[in-house]
Amino acid sequence: MTVRVRFAPSPTGMFHVGGARSALQNWIFAKQQGGVFVLRIEDTDAARNRPEWTEGILSALDWIGIARGSYEGPYFQSSYAGEHRAAAQRLYEGGRAYYCDCTREDVQARTGPQQRGYDGFCRDRGLEPGDGRALRFRTPDEGETVVVDLVRGEPTFENKLIEDFVIARGDGSPVFLLANVVDDMSMGITHVIRAEEHLPNTPKQQLLWDALGVKPPIWAHVPVVVNEKRQKLSKRRDKVALEAYRDEGYLADAMRNYLMLLGWAPSGDREIVPWSVIEEEFRLDEVNPSPAFFDEKKLRAFNGDYIRALPVADFVEACRPWLTGTETIAPPPWQPEEFDPAAFAAVAPLAQTRIAVLSEIVPNVDFLFLADPLIDEAAWAKAMKEGAADLLDAAIVAFEALESWDAESLKATLEAVGAERGLKLGKAQAPVRVAVTGRTVGLPLFESLEVLGRDRTLTRLRAARVRLV
Ligand code: GLU
């Protein structure tokens, strides 16, 4: 039997990090089993049927390493509406489903507002199909439904506690539960690896598999992803869009490594491991069923490690989208013609050890490419205290006299200027840094001045001095 798994996102306009995690787990499982990964877009909700949203899913998958063309699909759930209806009809004709004309109010009037679920009122009324009549699945009165789940063992559900759930609405359209099962069936899916949120649907879905006469798949419900307050990650509250992380400058390799740690860990107390190790070692049955904490701080630190591990040339290349801007990344504050690749290459190794996400490259290097630095006024106020004017005057004179404009000479010079005033180097640097870069923090100062060059450095120091008059 060939293993066939599927990733079945509903288009929502963004790609949830939890979805990315499930996609990767499916992907790895298929690869390990010599199986097939199927992509199915669950687009039956017409309001969610936008082509650009599907495109967003494909490109997010691509970014995370599930390349277009290397899987089966995408299939679109909406194109199988006929099959969904036919299955509903089969269940009806086989006596496994019945029509029901109860409104929610009718049910509540009979059962009281406390009771949840349907009371089975229409079970034996023999209603014909008709406008406004929903089709309900007749769940067995007895027995249990045992779900075989690679992550959770064998969760067992008593059938009598499962209500007669709706499989097609009053207008005849099949609901998600049924469409999802019918598609999995016709696509030959052997293992359903998906988020824990769907576990409550699973006994119902398994009953549908049984009723339709096909052996159900093996399930794996991977843990829900939560924030630091243990709340399920929500797009209204949390940063959940994979695209947002991508555009902020998380590396795909860091991201997918981190995502795989949600509920699982590679051997040997390691967290940062090559993808090939994850592909080899990952086991669904080792996934911890408890909620998995998506720790953004940890991810950031992780990403910093990944950035530092890049060969410099790759780092330079990886920064490019932030240096130019793209469709989804804002352009930098300088004009394209102001950008100087040689100057960037000179400071790139310094920046590489200091940034945690690639977008941070821009505020670190903008002083090199802008005619005038962008002055952060709070930084200015902090650095340009008493004595700053005097220090700048002395620094200007000393720098003008420098024979060799290199980081070492610049440092020795400013150190001496500071010492004459009883200032440690750190204190002496502050006004110079703000005058030249506009900020109190940034790349190592003297290397920055070396790359910026004598004329531009002195021009900025003089301009700052004028402002202090
Ligand atoms: N379309 C469903 C969702 O996005 C997935 C259902 C499933 O994986 O079975 O939540």
Boltz pocket constraint, residues with backbone or C-beta under 6 A from the ligand:
constraints:
  - pocket:
      binder: B
      contacts: [[A, 6], [A, 7], [A, 8], [A, 9], [A, 10], [A, 42], [A, 180], [A, 192], [A, 193], [A, 194], [A, 195], [A, 198]]
      max_distance: 6.0
